[in-house]
Amino acid sequence: RLRLHDGKLIKDRRYHLRTYPNCFVAKELTDWLIDHKEAPDRETGIRLMQKLMDHYIIHHVCDEHLDYKDAKLLYRFRKDDGTFPLSKDVKVFLRGQSLYEKLVSVEESILKVREEKAVKYQRTFLGCEMVDWLVQEGEVENRKEAVELGRVLLEHGIIQHVSNRHHFFDSDILYQFWINFRRRRRLTELLSENSSRALSESPDSPFCLRKLNPDPGNTSFLSVQTNKEIKIVSAVRRSSVTSLAGNSSPYFSATPTCVFPPVAECNPKSVLKRPITNEELLSPGAPYIKKTLTIVGDAVGWGFVVRGGRPCHIQAVDPGGPAAAAGMKVCQFVFSVNGMYVLHLDYQTISSLIMTGPRTLVMEVMEAIE
């Protein structure tokens, strides 16, 4: 966006006796992407801009077109017209980015390469150092607010304990910025989430996916339980799922979107060592931390399996999928889905909430502190 402003591609433009401020012509932008090697061809450029539309970064100036068209149509960055949705997650991300930029730009920064148990970690700091710095710089009023800010940053995946064993504390525990905000990113990275992903072929794979029949035209998948009874899978996938009676599940797309590689063996046993109750999760001082995960589904889905109920837990995570990239792990408990509290619901209900919701999934999960 800033480069387009500098290059005067974003400017006030007049069309049909009306002036549209801070906008660009789609066709000119596609040319610019190719000229500046941000896209190898027009098709890729269009796909990149469509990604930005899907993520509410840009939009048609009159919102008459939901797709990005490589034509003489006017589009605008939502940041330039005040329509960019500043959700809590976005605000936390921007706060983390601001703090990171401030930390790396000063001499004698508390961010250093440090070693713990013979392992070197980048962008690290001690919890008490961060609290001192936040108070000294006026980022917070007191140490209590600094700890609260540190906890929010950790729960949103901005920072983490180097071995992921502790929440944020005002102590000499070692943490690191999980995101390197200064890494030069290319637009084409937005398309990498569409790369094909193969499930593990290990017999211990937790993915309960098996084809209904060998017909190559059928892309339905079923879950096989320990009693050999076949039930509809609750894998959170945007693929067609068909019951034994042949009726389509109302929670899944009727049009299959992918065919998986050779199917892995099932692991139907729960990954939990023992059942956990809501009372245990929510009791004061319980050894659990809450994290917020933002997962952008791809053409296949989100890449995880929900099981259990009251509370539900993550039974399996596709190691190459969007959920894994967002920090989801097995044994985490599902606290909320898109802002809705779900600890009291079963996995079928939670699966339907996810499948009928937006492509960008915001989940709060509770994770045990080892």
C-alpha positions in Angstrom: 0.0 0.0 0.0 2.7 2.5 0.9 4.7 1.6 -2.2 1.6 2.3 -4.3 1.1 5.6 -2.7 4.8 6.5 -3.3 4.4 5.4 -7.0 1.3 7.6 -7.4 -0.8 4.6 -8.4 -3.1 5.4 -5.5 -4.6 8.9 -6.0 -7.9 10.7 -6.2 -9.6 9.8 -9.4 -12.7 11.1 -11.2 -15.3 8.9 -12.7 -18.9 9.8 -13.9 -18.7 13.3 -12.4 -17.7 11.9 -9.0 -14.3 12.0 -7.4 -13.1 8.9 -5.5 -10.2 9.6 -3.2 -7.2 7.3 -2.6 -8.0 4.7 -5.1 -6.3 2.7 -7.9 -7.2 1.1 -11.2 -7.2 -2.6 -11.1 -5.7 -3.1 -14.5 -2.9 -0.6 -13.7 -2.2 -2.4 -10.4 -1.9 -5.8 -12.1 0.6 -4.2 -14.5 2.5 -2.8 -11.5 2.7 -6.3 -9.8 4.3 -7.8 -12.9 6.7 -4.9 -13.5 7.9 -5.0 -9.9 8.1 -8.8 -9.9 5.5 -9.2 -7.2 3.6 -11.6 -9.6 5.0 -13.6 -12.5 1.8 -13.2 -14.6 -1.6 -11.6 -14.7 -3.4 -14.7 -13.4 -1.2 -14.8 -10.3 -1.6 -11.0 -9.8 -5.4 -11.4 -9.9 -5.3 -14.3 -7.4 -3.1 -12.2 -5.1 -5.5 -9.2 -5.1 -8.4 -11.5 -4.6 -6.7 -12.7 -1.4 -6.5 -9.1 -0.2 -10.2 -8.7 -0.9 -11.0 -12.0 0.9 -9.1 -10.6 3.9 -10.9 -7.2 3.9 -7.7 -5.4 2.9 -9.0 -3.9 -0.3 -12.5 -3.4 -1.8 -14.3 -2.0 -4.8 -14.9 1.7 -4.2 -18.7 1.3 -4.4 -18.7 -2.4 -3.2 -20.4 -3.3 -6.5 -17.9 -6.1 -7.3 -17.0 -8.8 -4.7 -14.3 -10.2 -7.0 -11.1 -8.5 -8.2 -11.4 -7.9 -11.9 -8.4 -7.1 -14.1 -10.2 -4.2 -15.7 -10.6 -0.4 -15.5 -12.4 -0.6 -12.2 -11.5 1.4 -9.1 -10.5 -0.3 -5.9 -9.3 1.1 -2.6 -7.3 -0.1 0.5 -9.7 -0.1 3.4 -6.9 1.5 5.5 -7.3 4.6 3.3 -11.1 5.0 3.8 -11.5 3.9 7.4 -13.4 0.7 6.7 -10.6 -1.7 7.7 -12.1 -3.8 10.5 -10.0 -3.2 13.6 -11.0 -6.3 15.6 -9.4 -7.2 18.9 -7.1 -9.6 17.2 -5.9 -7.0 14.7 -5.4 -4.4 17.4 -3.2 -6.9 19.4 -1.2 -7.7 16.3 -0.6 -4.0 15.5 0.3 -3.4 19.2 2.8 -6.2 19.1 4.3 -4.9 15.8 4.6 -1.4 17.2 6.4 -2.7 20.3 8.7 -4.8 18.2 9.7 -1.9 15.9 10.3 0.3 19.0 12.5 -2.4 20.6 14.7 -3.2 17.6 15.3 0.5 16.8 16.9 1.4 20.1 20.5 0.9 21.2 21.1 -1.7 23.9 17.8 -3.3 23.1 16.5 -6.0 25.5 16.0 -8.2 22.5 19.0 -10.5 22.1 20.1 -13.9 21.0 20.2 -16.0 24.1 20.9 -19.6 24.9 18.9 -21.9 27.2 19.7 -25.6 27.6 22.2 -25.5 24.8 19.6 -24.1 22.3 20.0 -20.6 20.9 16.9 -18.5 20.5 16.4 -15.3 18.5 14.6 -12.1 19.6 14.6 -13.1 23.3 14.0 -11.1 26.5 13.4 -11.8 30.2 9.9 -11.3 31.4 11.0 -8.8 34.1 13.1 -6.9 31.5 10.0 -6.5 29.3 7.9 -5.3 32.3 10.7 -2.8 33.2 10.9 -1.5 29.6 7.1 -1.2 29.2 6.8 0.9 32.3 9.9 3.1 31.6 8.7 3.8 28.0 5.2 4.8 29.2 3.5 2.0 27.3 1.7 1.0 30.5 0.9 2.7 33.8 2.3 0.0 36.1 3.8 -3.4 36.3 0.4 -5.1 36.6 -0.7 -3.6 33.3 2.6 -4.7 31.8 2.0 -8.3 32.8 -1.5 -8.2 31.4 -0.2 -6.8 28.1 2.4 -9.6 28.0 -0.2 -12.2 28.6 -2.4 -10.8 25.8 0.6 -10.9 23.4 1.3 -14.5 24.4 -2.3 -15.6 24.0 -2.4 -14.1 20.5 0.9 -15.8 19.4 3.0 -12.6 19.2 5.4 -13.8 21.9 6.0 -17.1 23.7 8.0 -18.8 26.3 11.1 -20.2 24.5 10.1 -23.8 25.3 6.3 -23.0 25.4 6.0 -24.1 29.1 5.0 -20.9 30.8 2.5 -18.0 30.5 3.9 -14.5 30.8 5.3 -13.6 34.3 7.2 -10.7 35.8 10.3 -12.8 36.4 13.6 -14.0 34.8 11.8 -16.5 32.6 13.0 -16.3 29.0 10.6 -15.3 26.2 10.9 -14.5 22.5 9.0 -12.6 19.8 7.5 -15.5 17.9 6.9 -13.2 14.9 9.8 -11.5 13.1 8.0 -8.4 12.0 10.9 -7.2 9.9 11.2 -10.2 7.7 10.7 -9.1 4.1 7.5 -10.8 2.9 6.5 -11.2 -0.7 2.8 -11.1 -1.8 3.2 -14.5 -3.4 3.5 -16.0 0.1 -0.3 -15.4 0.4 -0.8 -18.2 -2.1 1.4 -20.8 -0.4 -1.5 -22.0 1.8 -3.1 -23.4 -1.3 -0.2 -25.9 -1.8 -1.2 -29.5 -1.7 -0.8 -31.2 1.6 -0.4 -34.9 2.2 -1.6 -36.6 5.3 1.0 -38.6 7.3 1.1 -42.3 6.2 2.3 -43.4 9.6 0.0 -46.1 11.2 -0.1 -43.9 14.2 -1.7 -41.0 12.3 -4.6 -39.4 14.2 -6.5 -38.5 11.1 -9.7 -40.5 11.1 -10.3 -40.3 7.3 -11.2 -43.1 5.1 -12.9 -43.3 1.7 -16.5 -44.5 1.6 -15.9 -46.6 -1.4 -13.1 -47.1 -4.0 -15.0 -45.2 -6.7 -12.5 -42.6 -7.9 -15.4 -40.1 -8.5 -16.5 -40.2 -4.8 -14.6 -37.9 -2.5 -16.6 -38.7 0.7 -14.7 -39.5 3.9 -15.8 -41.3 7.0 -14.5 -41.8 10.5 -13.9 -45.3 11.8 -14.3 -45.8 15.5 -12.9 -48.5 17.7 -16.1 -50.6 17.5 -15.8 -50.5 13.7 -19.1 -48.6 13.5 -18.9 -46.1 10.7 -19.9 -42.5 11.6 -19.7 -39.2 9.8 -16.3 -37.6 10.4 -16.2 -34.3 12.3 -13.0 -33.3 10.7 -13.2 -29.6 10.0 -12.8 -29.9 6.3 -14.6 -28.2 3.4 -15.1 -31.5 1.6 -18.2 -33.5 0.9 -19.3 -35.9 3.6 -22.0 -38.5 2.9 -23.8 -40.6 5.4 -24.5 -44.3 4.9 -28.0 -43.5 3.8 -26.5 -41.4 1.0 -27.7 -38.0 2.3 -25.3 -35.1 2.3 -24.5 -33.6 5.6 -26.0 -30.1 5.9 -22.8 -28.7 7.3 -20.5 -29.4 4.4 -20.3 -28.2 0.8 -22.2 -30.4 -1.6 -19.4 -30.0 -4.1 -16.3 -31.9 -3.2 -13.2 -29.7 -3.3 -10.4 -32.1 -3.1 -9.2 -35.7 -3.1 -6.8 -36.7 -0.4 -3.5 -38.6 -1.1 -3.3 -42.3 0.0 -5.3 -42.4 3.2 -3.6 -42.9 6.5 -4.5 -45.5 9.1 -7.0 -44.4 11.7 -6.2 -43.6 15.3 -9.7 -43.4 16.9 -8.5 -43.4 20.5 -8.8 -40.0 22.4 -5.5 -38.2 22.6 -6.4 -37.1 26.2 -4.6 -39.0 29.0 -7.8 -38.6 31.1 -11.1 -36.8 30.8 -11.1 -33.1 31.8 -14.1 -31.2 33.1 -15.0 -27.5 32.6 -14.7 -27.0 36.3 -11.0 -28.1 36.2 -10.3 -25.9 33.2 -11.9 -22.8 34.7 -10.9 -23.2 38.4 -8.6 -20.4 39.8 -4.9 -21.3 39.4 -5.6 -24.2 37.0 -2.5 -25.1 34.9 -4.0 -23.9 31.6 -3.4 -20.8 29.4 -5.8 -19.4 26.9 -4.7 -18.6 23.3 -6.4 -17.0 20.4 -5.9 -18.6 17.0 -6.8 -17.0 13.7 -7.1 -19.7 11.0 -7.7 -18.8 7.4 -9.2 -21.9 5.6 -7.9 -22.9 2.3 -9.5 -24.8 -0.6 -9.5 -28.0 1.6 -10.6 -26.6 4.9 -8.8 -25.6 8.2 -7.0 -28.9 8.9 -8.0 -30.2 12.3 -10.4 -32.6 14.0 -12.6 -31.9 17.0 -13.7 -34.6 19.4 -15.4 -35.0 22.8 -17.8 -32.6 24.4 -18.2 -30.3 27.4 -15.4 -29.5 26.8 -14.4 -30.5 23.3 -10.7 -31.0 22.5 -8.5 -31.0 19.4 -8.0 -34.7 18.4 -5.8 -34.2 15.4 -4.1 -31.4 13.4 -2.9 -31.7 9.9 0.9 -30.8 10.2 0.8 -28.9 6.9 -2.5 -27.3 7.3 -3.7 -23.7 8.2 -4.5 -24.7 11.8 -1.0 -26.0 12.5 0.4 -22.8 11.0 -1.7 -20.8 13.4 -0.4 -22.7 16.4 -3.1 -25.3 17.0 -2.0 -28.5 18.8 -3.7 -31.7 19.8 -5.1 -31.8 23.4 -6.1 -28.1 23.3 -9.6 -27.4 24.5 -12.0 -25.3 22.5 -13.1 -22.3 24.5 -14.8 -20.2 21.9 -15.5 -20.1 18.1 -15.8 -16.8 16.4 -16.6 -15.1 19.7 -19.1 -17.7 20.9 -18.5 -19.5 24.2 -18.6 -23.3 23.4 -17.2 -25.1 26.4 -20.7 -26.5 27.1 -21.2 -27.8 23.6 -20.5 -31.2 21.9 -18.2 -31.7 18.9 -21.0 -32.1 16.4 -22.4 -28.6 17.3 -19.0 -27.0 17.3 -18.2 -28.6 13.9 -21.4 -27.2 12.5 -20.6 -23.7 13.9 -17.3 -23.8 12.2 -18.5 -25.2 8.9 -21.3 -22.6 8.6 -19.2 -19.7 9.7 -16.7 -17.5 7.8 -13.6 -18.8 6.1 -11.5 -16.9 8.6 -11.9 -18.8 11.8 -11.1 -17.2 15.2 -10.9 -19.7 18.0 -9.9 -19.4 21.6 -8.3 -22.6 23.0 -7.0 -23.6 26.4 -3.7 -25.4 26.6 -2.1 -27.2 29.5 1.1 -25.7 30.9 3.5 -28.5 31.1 
